[in-house]
């Protein structure tokens, strides 16, 4: 395993992070514990979860993923050797059950959320606590175009930072980060930190894959210059880059077979075309398509960690092994040619 510095902290996290959003929906508690055992044995020390998980989000399952991780830790999961990340949900009309439909990034909500997460996780602190998406309306969750909606700005970032600062002081949180954030949002967090409003964010958890390299447009330079690295989620485009959905295939237990109506951005005609080209390219180099896609993400210089998820240990083992693959320069040039022809088809 390879390890990278988490922002400007003294924490080193594995280049591969274990994602957990299938636990409690597609995976049982026993499945999840087996994944944790395998990942830790493979050198993974970074685990990412959220109060909202599992997905798709439902009232009856909300928080189940954190509780499953907590049950593993209760069995003697060596908490002190792990870096655990979780996330607090912002305003969301599509989560009417979360805090009575009044979830937002203010003091009452954040304190309620972190205390509930700590209880479910069976932890005294969370290493990295992230806002799951911006409080304001912006272009995230598959939307590239920006439409200004100042009437939906919600809780100011400065107010949110002040609450998170208190959580760090109290020892409930070690460091903070953002997720599904824009270039403006990251810069605003950094500006406010310099003005003394709260702690510096140490990471940006955004989607990044061969099918969605939009992070490079406005955020990659910030990640470098401000030492706020990418935690890349959906590095396989919800599994599409494995090639398992090509030619009309729909594996019975696969995520898009079960929940495809919720994640249609991964099934566009352009996305399918680009995916087919990347899969063909991988096979022409005798590479597993999923491992090639992950190896590409792993190699990006602005990356801190690649968040991988799996529904079985065989998939997980293969995904972790991507860390040992170095893509030849000729293959990287051909990947770039596909990207130029079909840029960001699945944002």
C-alpha positions in Angstrom: 0.0 0.0 0.0 1.0 3.6 -0.6 0.3 6.4 1.8 -0.2 10.2 1.4 -0.3 13.2 3.7 -3.8 14.4 4.6 -3.6 18.1 3.9 -1.0 19.7 6.1 -1.8 17.4 9.0 0.5 14.8 10.5 -1.8 12.1 9.3 -0.9 9.7 6.5 -3.8 7.9 4.8 -3.7 5.0 2.5 -3.9 5.8 -1.2 -6.9 3.5 -1.2 -9.8 4.4 1.1 -12.6 1.9 1.9 -16.0 3.3 1.0 -19.0 2.0 2.9 -22.2 3.3 1.3 -23.4 -0.2 0.4 -23.3 -1.5 3.9 -26.7 -2.1 5.3 -28.3 -2.1 1.8 -26.4 -4.3 -0.7 -24.1 -5.7 2.0 -25.0 -7.3 5.3 -23.1 -6.6 8.6 -21.1 -9.8 8.1 -20.2 -8.8 4.5 -19.0 -5.4 5.8 -16.9 -6.9 8.5 -15.3 -9.2 6.0 -14.5 -6.2 3.8 -13.0 -4.4 6.7 -10.8 -7.3 7.7 -9.5 -7.7 4.1 -8.9 -4.0 3.6 -7.0 -3.6 6.9 -4.9 -6.7 6.1 -4.1 -5.1 2.7 -2.7 -2.0 4.4 -5.8 0.3 4.1 -6.1 2.6 7.1 -8.7 5.0 5.8 -12.4 4.4 6.1 -15.1 6.8 4.7 -18.7 6.8 5.8 -21.6 9.3 6.3 -24.6 9.8 8.6 -26.9 9.5 5.5 -25.6 6.0 4.4 -26.4 3.5 3.1 -27.6 4.5 -0.4 -30.0 4.9 -1.8 -31.0 6.9 1.3 -34.1 5.7 3.2 -35.6 6.6 6.6 -35.5 3.0 7.8 -31.8 2.5 7.0 -30.4 6.0 7.8 -27.3 5.6 10.0 -27.1 1.9 9.5 -23.7 2.1 7.8 -22.0 3.9 10.7 -23.6 1.5 13.1 -22.1 -1.5 11.2 -18.6 0.1 11.3 -19.2 0.8 15.0 -20.0 -2.9 15.6 -16.8 -3.9 14.0 -14.8 -1.4 16.1 -16.5 -2.8 19.2 -15.1 -6.2 18.4 -11.6 -4.8 18.7 -11.1 -3.1 15.4 -7.9 -1.2 16.4 -9.5 2.3 16.4 -6.2 4.0 17.1 -4.6 2.6 13.8 -7.5 3.8 11.6 -8.4 7.2 10.1 -12.2 7.4 10.1 -14.0 10.0 8.0 -17.7 10.8 8.2 -20.1 13.4 6.8 -22.9 15.6 8.0 -25.8 16.2 5.7 -26.7 19.8 4.6 -30.1 21.1 3.6 -31.9 18.6 1.4 -35.6 18.5 0.5 -35.1 14.9 -0.6 -34.3 13.8 3.0 -37.6 14.8 4.7 -37.0 12.3 7.5 -33.6 13.6 8.6 -34.0 15.8 11.6 -37.6 16.3 10.8 -36.8 17.7 7.3 -34.9 20.6 8.9 -31.3 19.4 8.3 -28.9 22.2 7.7 -25.3 23.2 8.5 -26.1 25.2 11.6 -25.0 24.6 15.2 -28.0 22.7 16.4 -28.0 20.3 13.4 -24.2 19.7 13.2 -23.9 19.1 17.0 -26.9 16.7 16.8 -25.4 14.9 13.8 -21.9 14.5 15.2 -23.1 13.2 18.5 -25.3 10.6 16.8 -22.5 9.6 14.5 -20.1 9.2 17.4 -22.6 7.0 19.2 -23.2 4.8 16.1 -19.5 4.5 15.4 -18.7 3.7 19.0 -15.9 6.3 18.8 -14.8 9.2 21.0 -13.7 11.2 17.9 -13.9 11.4 14.1 -10.6 12.0 12.3 -12.1 13.8 9.3 -15.6 15.4 9.5 -16.9 16.6 6.2 -19.9 18.6 5.0 -21.5 16.2 2.6 -22.6 18.9 0.1 -22.9 22.7 0.2 -25.7 24.3 2.0 -26.2 26.7 -0.9 -27.6 25.7 -4.3 -24.7 25.1 -6.7 -23.6 22.7 -9.5 -23.0 19.4 -7.8 -24.5 15.8 -7.9 -24.2 15.5 -11.7 -24.9 19.2 -12.7 -22.2 21.0 -14.6 -24.0 24.2 -15.4 -24.4 26.8 -12.7 -27.6 28.7 -12.0 -27.4 31.5 -9.4 -30.0 31.1 -6.7 -29.1 33.5 -3.8 -32.5 32.8 -2.2 -31.3 29.3 -1.5 -27.9 30.1 0.0 -28.9 28.7 3.4 -26.5 28.8 6.4 -23.4 30.9 5.7 -20.1 29.0 5.4 -18.7 31.2 8.2 -21.3 30.0 10.6 -20.7 26.4 9.7 -17.0 26.8 10.2 -17.5 28.3 13.6 -19.4 25.2 14.8 -16.8 22.9 13.3 -14.1 24.9 15.1 -15.8 24.2 18.4 -16.0 20.5 17.6 -12.3 20.4 17.0 -11.6 22.3 20.2 -13.9 19.8 22.1 -11.9 16.9 20.6 -14.9 15.3 18.9 -13.4 16.0 15.5 -9.7 16.2 14.5 -9.9 17.7 11.1 -12.5 19.0 8.7 -13.2 18.6 4.9 -15.8 19.3 2.3 -17.5 17.1 -0.3 -19.3 17.8 -3.6 -17.8 21.3 -3.4 -17.0 23.8 -6.1 -13.9 25.9 -6.7 -15.6 29.0 -5.2 -16.7 27.0 -2.2 -13.2 25.6 -1.5 -11.7 29.1 -1.9 -14.3 30.6 0.4 -13.5 28.0 3.1 -9.8 28.8 2.7 -10.4 32.6 2.8 -12.5 32.3 6.0 -9.9 30.1 7.7 -7.3 32.7 7.0 -9.6 35.3 8.5 -9.8 33.3 11.7 -13.3 31.9 11.2 -12.4 28.3 11.8 -10.1 25.4 10.9 -8.6 24.8 7.5 -10.2 22.2 5.3 -7.8 19.4 4.6 -9.5 17.6 1.7 -12.2 17.8 -1.0 -14.3 14.6 -1.6 -15.6 14.9 -5.1 -16.4 12.5 -7.9 -13.5 11.7 -10.2 -13.1 9.0 -12.8 -12.3 8.5 -16.5 -15.9 9.4 -17.1 -15.8 12.6 -14.9 -12.6 14.6 -14.8 -14.4 17.9 -14.1 -12.3 18.3 -10.9 -9.4 19.2 -13.1 -11.1 22.3 -14.5 -11.3 24.4 -11.4 -10.2 22.5 -8.4 -7.0 20.6 -9.3 -4.8 23.7 -9.1 -6.4 24.7 -5.8 -5.7 21.2 -4.5 -2.0 21.6 -5.4 -1.4 25.1 -4.3 -3.4 25.0 -1.1 -2.5 21.4 -0.1 -6.2 20.4 -0.1 -6.1 17.0 -1.8 -8.9 15.1 -3.6 -10.7 12.2 -2.0 -12.0 10.7 -5.2 -15.4 9.0 -5.0 -17.1 7.0 -7.8 -13.7 6.3 -9.4 -15.4 3.5 -11.4 -18.5 5.6 -12.3 -20.8 3.4 -10.2 -19.1 0.3 -11.6 -19.7 1.2 -15.3 -15.9 1.3 -16.0 -15.7 -2.4 -15.1 -17.6 -3.1 -18.4 -20.2 -5.1 -16.6 -23.1 -3.1 -18.0 -22.0 -3.0 -21.7 -24.0 -4.5 -24.5 -27.2 -4.2 -22.5 -26.1 -6.3 -19.6 -27.7 -5.8 -16.2 -26.2 -8.0 -13.5 -28.9 -8.9 -11.0 -27.2 -7.6 -7.8 -25.3 -4.7 -9.4 -26.0 -1.1 -8.2 -27.3 0.3 -11.4 -29.4 -2.7 -12.0 -31.1 -2.2 -8.6 -31.1 1.6 -8.4 -30.3 2.9 -12.0 -33.3 5.2 -12.1 -31.7 7.3 -9.4 -28.3 7.5 -11.1 -29.1 8.0 -14.7 -26.1 10.2 -15.4 -24.0 7.0 -15.6 -26.2 5.5 -18.4 -26.2 8.3 -21.0 -25.4 7.4 -24.6 -22.2 9.3 -24.5 -21.2 7.8 -21.2 -21.8 4.3 -22.6 -19.7 5.1 -25.7 -16.8 6.4 -23.6 -17.0 3.5 -21.2 -16.8 1.0 -24.1 -13.7 2.8 -25.5 -12.0 2.7 -22.1 -12.8 -1.0 -21.6 -11.6 -1.9 -25.0 -8.4 0.1 -24.4 -7.8 -1.8 -21.1 -8.2 -5.1 -22.7 -5.9 -4.3 -25.5 -3.2 -3.9 -22.8 -4.3 -7.1 -21.1 -5.5 -5.1 -18.1 -8.7 -5.6 -16.1 -10.9 -2.6 -17.1 -11.7 -1.7 -13.5 -8.1 -1.9 -12.4 -7.0 0.3 -15.2 -9.6 2.9 -14.3 -8.6 2.8 -10.7 -4.9 2.9 -11.5 -5.5 6.1 -13.5 -7.2 7.8 -10.6 -4.5 6.5 -8.1 -1.8 8.1 -10.2 -3.2 11.7 -10.3 -0.8 14.2 -8.6 -3.6 16.1 -6.9 -5.1 12.9 -5.3 -4.9 12.1 -1.6 -7.0 8.9 -1.7 -9.2 6.9 -4.0 -12.5 5.8 -2.3 -13.4 2.3 -3.5 -16.5 0.3 -2.7 -17.4 -3.3 -3.5 -20.3 -5.6 -2.9 -18.0 -8.7 -2.3 -14.5 -9.4 -1.2 -13.4 -10.6 -4.6 -14.2 -7.2 -6.1 -12.6 -5.4 -3.2 -9.4 -7.4 -3.4 -9.1 -6.7 -7.1 -9.8 -3.0 -6.6 -7.2 -2.7 -3.8 -4.6 -4.4 -6.1 -5.0 -1.5 -8.5 -2.4 0.3 -6.3 0.3 -2.0 -7.8 -0.5 -1.1 -11.4 1.5 1.6 -13.2 0.0 2.6 -16.5 2.5 2.9 -19.4 2.9 6.3 -21.0 1.5 5.1 -24.4 -1.7 3.9 -22.6 -2.0 7.2 -20.8 -1.8 9.1 -24.2 -4.5 6.9 -25.6 -6.7 7.5 -22.5 -6.2 11.2 -23.1 -7.3 10.9 -26.7 -10.6 9.3 -25.6 -11.1 12.0 -23.0 -10.6 14.8 -25.6 -13.1 13.2 -27.9 -15.7 12.4 -25.2 -15.0 14.7 -22.3 -16.8 14.2 -18.9 -19.8 12.3 -20.2 -21.0 11.4 -16.7 -20.6 14.3 -14.3 
